[in-house]
Amino acid sequence: MKKILLLGPKYSRSGEIGGIVVAFELMCEVFKNANIETTIIDLNKGNYLHKLSAFISIYTKTLLSLPFSSTVVLNGTVNDFKYIAPMVVFFSKIFNKKIILRKFAGSFIEEYERSSFINKKMMDYALIHSSVNFFETKYLVSYLKKYNKNTVWLPNSRVKPLISRELERPYLKKIIYLGHIREEKGIYDLIELSKKIDASYCIDLYGAIIEEELEELIENSLLHYRGELLPDDVISTLCNYDILILPSYREGYPGVIIEALSVGLPIVATKLESISEIVDAQCGILFEPKNVEAMKSAIELFSVDNYCSYSTNALKQFQLFDSHIVTQKLIEKL
């Protein structure tokens, strides 16, 4: 197999880590372990001097790398599909290269429909003329097959961890939130929850505080903020808890849910279309967004009697998102 040109967001020099970056870095690692030769072009605009220099650098590196590559795999956000994918598809067609587009996260339809006429046409061009389009959620695949019949489900994934929790462990009512600390993640709802739920529950928060006004509110609540976690510490930390909670208002396939499933951690999360595809009634409980009472009721449904069953089913559910299985689908398309 000739060299693969991979475009996607690398780790930020500022130290901020998001799920999209983790997913791309994981893909790069799997390709490396499979002995597939790659050239990597960073789409993380924060790693460049400014946005203009980022676009110039990305376009230039792509043009210089294309003659020596057999296939181009662009892994991007909605904005990458607007401003980078159309040009990369155009260049790839000129050089007669196969071009695969992979959209990270689930927010595409809303952004697409809010876009200008020109941006829509640019995205249409990229979707129609690519060789294969991978989307993270099944509902996006269904919606976007009209542009390209080679539109395939490729979910977010994680490597199966070497460590796991004991399935027979006692249920201690320890709850973890892991992610960015911001309003759209439902943090205000968690603050309200801490005032209503029984004191026997412990709710710990991990992640970067994006909106500073939340810092004081959390300090004055019954939540416990534990700071940020390094990627290497995520799995071992999850193993110390009983439930992952994610009250977000907007998500694709959250990597943290997949990580929780990988160690048998049941899920309590909002009933979003994307989350409903990966969390079923056997491994978690979903509730309507912005409904604190429903979130409280969901948590209280777990008990000493049923907890082991939820935990066992969470581990079974992870098999759908094992990176070795998921990435093999992508490699087969190459």
FENSUL-V212440 format. One record per helix or strand of 3 or more residues. SS is the DSSP state (H for helix, E for strand). FROM is the first residue (numbers start at 1). LEN is the number of residues. If there is no record, write none. Layout:
ss = [SS/SS]
from = [FROM/FROM]
len = [LEN/LEN]
//
This chain:
ss = [E/H/E/H/H/E/H/H/E/H/H/E/H/E/E/H/H/E/H/H/E/H/E/H/E/H/H/H]
from = [4/19/38/45/51/71/78/85/98/109/117/132/138/151/174/183/187/202/213/231/243/255/266/273/284/292/307/323]
len = [5/15/5/3/16/6/6/10/6/6/13/4/7/3/5/3/10/5/7/8/4/8/5/6/4/9/15/11]
//
